């Protein structure tokens, strides 16, 4: 239940974690937030630079989300250019701040092609 290119959980694992987290949130009376995001223009990246570069962008994007999440959050690749992030115990306002933090980090990042991955 792992996405091969990113090493993140895949859609199936995400949905299982969502179900488990929703039950936990109900049981303990805490909120659960879900952030879904995608990579703009990934198709164009693939068309203009090739699928190896697109895969590299997907890996790097997933890596950024994986590094900024809390240790008990789930960040998963849902497919193609889509990612999901489960935040147990987090309400709407805090989830919006987390999404904005992720957006800033991604916007500040330089995405290298596959030839630069070892750097």
N, C-alpha and C positions, 0 to 999 in steps of 0.2 A: 504494500500500500504506500509505496514511495514513488515519487516522480523521478524518473531516471536522470534527466538533465540537471535538475536543481537539488536533488536529495531531500526535498521537502515532502511532507505528506501529499498524497494525491487526492483527487475529488472524493473517492470512496471513503478514504480515511477521514477527510474533512467532514463529510456528512455524518459519519459515525460519531465523531467528536462533537459535532453540533447537537446531535440528539442527546448524547451523554451530558453535555454542558447545559442544555436547556432543562433537562431533568434536575440537575444539580442546582441550577439557579432557582427553579421552582421550589425545590425542597428547602433551601436555605434562605429563600426570600431575598435574593440578590439579583441585580440586573444582569443581562447578557447582551453584549453588542457584537455585531458582525459587520466588518468592513469588507467590501468587495471592490477590487480595483483592477485595472488592466493597463497594458502598455500601449499607449497611443502610437499608431502608425507602425506597428511591428510588421505588418504585411509589406509595407513599403520598404522597410529595412531589409527584409528577406529578398524582395525583388531587386533592390538596387545593390545590395552588398553580399547577397547569398545567404543560404540557410545557416551556415556555420557562424556567421556574425549574428544572425537573429537568435540562434541558440545561446550564444555568448551573452547577449543582452538579457535573455530570459534568466540565465544562471545568475548574472550579476544583480538583476532586479530582485530575484528571490533571495539572494544573499543579503541584500540591504534590509528587506523586510524581516528576514530571519534574525538579523543582528539587533534590530530595534525592538522586537517583541519582548514581552516578559517571559521568563523561563517556563511558565505554565500556560501561556497562550498557545494557540494553534495557528500557524501560518501555513497555508497549503497552496499548491498550484492546482487550480480547478480545471485547467485545460488551456491550450493555446497561449493566449496572452492574459488570462484571467487568474487572479490570486484572491484568496479569502483569508481573513484574519478574525479569529474568535477571541473575544475579551470578556472573560467571566468576571462578574463583579464590577463591571464598568457600565456606567450610564451613558446617555446620549452625548452630553457635553464633553465628558472625558474622552469618549470615542472619537468625537470630532477633533479634539486636540491631538489625539494619537494619529489620526489620519493626516492632519496638517503637518505634524512632525515628520511623518513618513514622506509626504509630498515634498517638504523642504529638503530632506536628506537625498531623495531621488533627484530632485532638480539640481542639487549641488554636485552630483556625482558625474564623473566622466566614465562613460561606458567604452571600454576597450574592445577591440576585435579579438578573435580567438588566438591570434599570434602573440598577443600581449598578456595572456592570462598568467603566465609565470612571473610577471613583474610585480 
